[in-house]
Amino acid sequence: MNTEIQTQTQANILLVEDDASLAEWILQYLRGHNYQLQHIDRGDQVLASVKQQPPELIILDVMLPYKNGFDLCRELRVFYSGPILMLTACGEETDEILGLELGANDYLTKPVRPRVLLARIKALLRRETVDHAEPVAQEGQLQFGQLKILRDAKSVFYRNELIPVTANEFDVLWLLASQAGQVIRREALVTQLRGIEYDGFDRSIDIRVSRLRKKLFDNTEQPFRIKTIWAKGYLFSPEAWE
């Protein structure tokens, strides 16, 4: 058998996009890189499809007929834990923030560049593999005073109350808390959590930290639980959770 000409089948991806021409080239491009693709062009068919045959990654457009991508992202996160890459029609920061808050793992603005799309997909799938392969520290639990973080359940409790956080917010909190007392640079957070190099403009990590501070009753003007270390990064304070 000639192994040099073998191709390895890649992940199964669900593309949710109503623009026929855009969907066609995405399908052809990703299939050319050996990904398995399923395509849906309307929002009201997505939930049933994902429940019946869960994909390894979802590419989700925002503007869809019958149900928009934001609503779908929120409803998908009730039962679907795989990566979601959202496509936005323009570079509106509010759209990007909303998508991340609702549980999207990453976003791309249109027009979509093929190599960037492929790089983001690889990064999301690589991160998903690492998350499932790594041993969980302290049997999946971190506790600081009255703050308890459960990795497997992606749950956060403070003073015995469940704190509602998105999957993206949880990932930031777990990474910071697992290195409590140490400064973690923004570049490292972007690389580890999004799988891409920090370009100096990406604000997704800052947005997640800001949301976490509000939910965890930190002082947003002078944070003392998740501190900003000027020109360096963020520091999770292990002593601030009584």
C-alpha positions as CSV (number, residue, x, y, z in Angstrom):
1,M,0.0,0.0,0.0
2,N,1.4,3.4,-0.9
3,T,1.0,5.5,2.2
4,E,2.2,8.6,0.6
5,I,-1.0,9.2,-1.3
6,Q,-3.4,8.3,1.5
7,T,-5.5,11.1,2.9
8,Q,-6.8,11.3,6.4
9,T,-10.4,12.0,7.0
10,Q,-10.8,15.1,9.1
11,A,-13.5,16.2,11.5
12,N,-17.2,16.3,10.7
13,I,-18.4,19.9,10.4
14,L,-21.9,21.4,10.2
15,L,-22.1,24.6,8.1
16,V,-25.1,26.8,8.8
17,E,-25.2,29.4,6.0
18,D,-28.0,30.7,3.8
19,D,-25.8,32.5,1.2
20,A,-25.6,29.8,-1.5
21,S,-22.4,31.1,-3.2
22,L,-20.5,31.5,0.1
23,A,-21.7,28.1,1.3
24,E,-20.6,26.4,-1.9
25,W,-17.0,27.6,-1.8
26,I,-16.7,26.8,1.9
27,L,-18.0,23.3,1.3
28,Q,-15.6,22.8,-1.6
29,Y,-12.6,24.3,0.2
30,L,-13.0,22.3,3.4
31,R,-13.9,19.1,1.6
32,G,-10.7,19.7,-0.4
33,H,-8.9,19.5,3.0
34,N,-10.6,16.2,3.8
35,Y,-13.2,17.6,6.2
36,Q,-16.7,16.0,6.2
37,L,-19.3,18.7,5.7
38,Q,-23.1,18.9,6.3
39,H,-24.9,22.0,5.1
40,I,-28.1,23.7,6.5
41,D,-29.4,26.9,5.0
42,R,-32.1,27.9,7.5
43,G,-32.1,28.3,11.3
44,D,-35.1,26.4,12.2
45,Q,-33.6,23.0,11.2
46,V,-30.3,23.3,13.1
47,L,-31.3,22.1,16.6
48,A,-32.9,18.9,15.5
49,S,-30.0,18.1,13.2
50,V,-27.4,18.6,15.9
51,K,-29.3,16.5,18.4
52,Q,-29.7,13.7,15.9
53,Q,-26.1,13.8,14.6
54,P,-23.8,16.0,16.7
55,P,-20.9,17.5,14.6
56,E,-17.4,18.0,15.9
57,L,-17.6,21.7,15.0
58,I,-20.3,24.1,13.9
59,I,-19.8,27.1,11.6
60,L,-22.8,29.3,12.3
61,D,-23.9,32.4,10.4
62,V,-25.6,35.2,12.3
63,M,-28.2,36.3,9.7
64,L,-30.3,33.2,8.9
65,P,-34.0,32.8,7.9
66,Y,-36.5,31.6,10.5
67,K,-34.0,31.7,13.4
68,N,-30.9,33.8,13.8
69,G,-27.5,32.6,14.8
70,F,-27.5,34.3,18.2
71,D,-30.6,32.5,19.3
72,L,-29.3,29.3,17.9
73,C,-26.0,29.7,19.7
74,R,-27.8,30.2,23.0
75,E,-30.1,27.2,22.5
76,L,-27.3,25.0,21.2
77,R,-25.3,25.6,24.4
78,V,-28.0,23.9,26.4
79,F,-26.9,20.5,25.0
80,Y,-24.0,20.9,22.6
81,S,-20.5,21.3,24.0
82,G,-18.4,21.3,20.8
83,P,-16.8,24.4,19.3
84,I,-18.9,27.0,17.5
85,L,-17.4,29.4,15.0
86,M,-19.7,32.3,14.2
87,L,-19.7,34.3,11.0
88,T,-20.7,37.9,11.2
89,A,-21.7,40.1,8.2
90,C,-19.7,43.0,9.4
91,G,-17.1,44.0,12.0
92,E,-19.5,45.3,14.5
93,E,-17.9,44.8,17.9
94,T,-21.4,44.4,19.5
95,D,-22.0,41.3,17.3
96,E,-18.7,39.8,18.3
97,I,-19.2,40.5,22.0
98,L,-22.8,39.0,21.9
99,G,-21.6,35.9,20.1
100,L,-18.9,35.3,22.7
101,E,-21.2,35.9,25.6
102,L,-23.8,33.4,24.2
103,G,-21.2,30.7,24.0
104,A,-19.4,30.9,20.7
105,N,-15.8,29.9,20.8
106,D,-14.6,32.2,18.0
107,Y,-15.9,34.5,15.2
108,L,-14.9,35.6,11.7
109,T,-16.2,38.6,9.9
110,K,-17.2,38.4,6.2
111,P,-15.7,38.4,3.6
112,V,-14.3,35.1,4.9
113,R,-10.7,34.4,3.9
114,P,-10.1,30.7,3.2
115,R,-6.8,30.2,4.9
116,V,-7.9,32.1,8.0
117,L,-11.1,30.0,8.2
118,L,-9.0,26.8,7.9
119,A,-6.6,28.0,10.6
120,R,-9.4,28.9,13.0
121,I,-11.0,25.5,12.5
122,K,-7.8,23.7,13.1
123,A,-7.2,25.7,16.3
124,L,-10.6,25.1,17.7
125,L,-10.4,21.3,17.0
126,R,-6.9,21.1,18.4
127,R,-8.0,22.9,21.6
128,E,-11.0,20.5,21.9
129,T,-8.7,17.5,21.6
130,V,-6.3,18.9,24.2
131,D,-9.2,19.7,26.6
132,H,-10.3,16.1,26.5
133,A,-6.9,14.6,26.7
134,E,-5.3,16.5,29.5
135,P,-5.6,15.1,33.1
136,V,-7.8,17.3,35.3
137,A,-6.0,19.0,38.1
138,Q,-7.2,18.1,41.6
139,E,-9.8,15.8,40.2
140,G,-11.4,18.6,38.3
141,Q,-11.9,21.0,41.2
142,L,-10.3,24.2,42.3
143,Q,-11.3,25.9,45.5
144,F,-10.3,29.2,47.0
145,G,-12.1,30.2,50.1
146,Q,-15.8,30.2,49.2
147,L,-15.1,30.0,45.5
148,K,-15.4,26.5,43.9
149,I,-14.7,25.8,40.3
150,L,-15.7,22.4,38.8
151,R,-14.0,21.7,35.4
152,D,-16.0,18.7,34.2
153,A,-19.4,20.4,34.8
154,K,-18.0,23.8,33.8
155,S,-19.7,25.2,36.9
156,V,-18.7,28.0,39.3
157,F,-20.0,28.3,42.9
158,Y,-19.4,31.3,45.2
159,R,-20.8,31.2,48.7
160,N,-22.7,28.1,47.7
161,E,-24.5,30.0,44.9
162,L,-24.2,28.9,41.3
163,I,-22.7,31.7,39.2
164,P,-24.0,31.5,35.6
165,V,-21.0,31.8,33.2
166,T,-20.7,31.0,29.6
167,A,-18.3,28.3,28.3
168,N,-15.8,30.9,27.2
169,E,-15.9,32.7,30.5
170,F,-15.4,29.5,32.3
171,D,-12.3,28.6,30.2
172,V,-10.7,32.0,31.1
173,L,-11.5,31.6,34.8
174,W,-10.1,28.0,34.9
175,L,-6.9,29.0,33.2
176,L,-6.4,32.0,35.5
177,A,-7.3,30.1,38.6
178,S,-5.2,27.1,37.8
179,Q,-2.2,29.4,37.8
180,A,-3.4,31.5,40.8
181,G,-1.0,34.1,42.0
182,Q,0.9,34.2,38.7
183,V,0.6,36.9,36.0
184,I,-0.6,35.4,32.7
185,R,0.1,37.6,29.7
186,R,-2.8,38.5,27.4
187,E,-0.8,37.0,24.5
188,A,-0.7,33.6,26.3
189,L,-4.4,33.7,27.1
190,V,-5.3,34.4,23.4
191,T,-3.0,31.6,22.2
192,Q,-4.2,29.0,24.7
193,L,-7.9,29.9,24.6
194,R,-8.3,30.7,21.0
195,G,-5.4,28.9,19.4
196,I,-4.3,32.0,17.4
197,E,-1.5,34.5,17.8
198,Y,-2.3,37.7,19.5
199,D,-2.4,40.5,17.0
200,G,-2.6,43.5,19.4
201,F,-6.2,44.2,18.7
202,D,-8.1,41.1,19.9
203,R,-10.3,42.1,22.8
204,S,-12.2,38.9,23.3
205,I,-10.2,38.0,26.4
206,D,-10.7,41.4,27.9
207,I,-14.4,41.1,27.3
208,R,-14.6,37.7,29.1
209,V,-12.5,39.0,32.1
210,S,-14.8,42.0,32.4
211,R,-17.9,39.8,32.4
212,L,-16.3,37.5,35.0
213,R,-15.5,40.4,37.3
214,K,-19.1,41.5,37.3
215,K,-20.5,38.0,37.9
216,L,-17.9,37.3,40.7
217,F,-18.6,40.6,42.5
218,D,-15.2,42.0,41.8
219,N,-14.6,45.8,41.9
220,T,-14.7,46.8,38.3
221,E,-12.9,50.1,38.9
222,Q,-10.1,48.6,41.0
223,P,-10.3,44.8,40.6
224,F,-8.9,42.8,43.5
225,R,-10.0,39.3,42.6
226,I,-8.9,39.2,38.9
227,K,-6.3,41.9,38.8
228,T,-5.0,43.7,35.8
229,I,-1.2,44.0,35.9
230,W,-0.4,46.9,33.7
231,A,1.4,46.1,30.5
232,K,1.7,42.5,31.5
233,G,-1.6,40.6,31.8
234,Y,-4.0,39.3,34.4
235,L,-3.5,37.7,37.9
236,F,-6.1,35.6,39.8
237,S,-5.8,36.4,43.5
238,P,-6.2,33.2,45.6
239,E,-6.8,35.1,48.8
240,A,-9.8,37.2,47.7
241,W,-12.6,34.7,48.0
242,E,-13.8,34.8,51.6
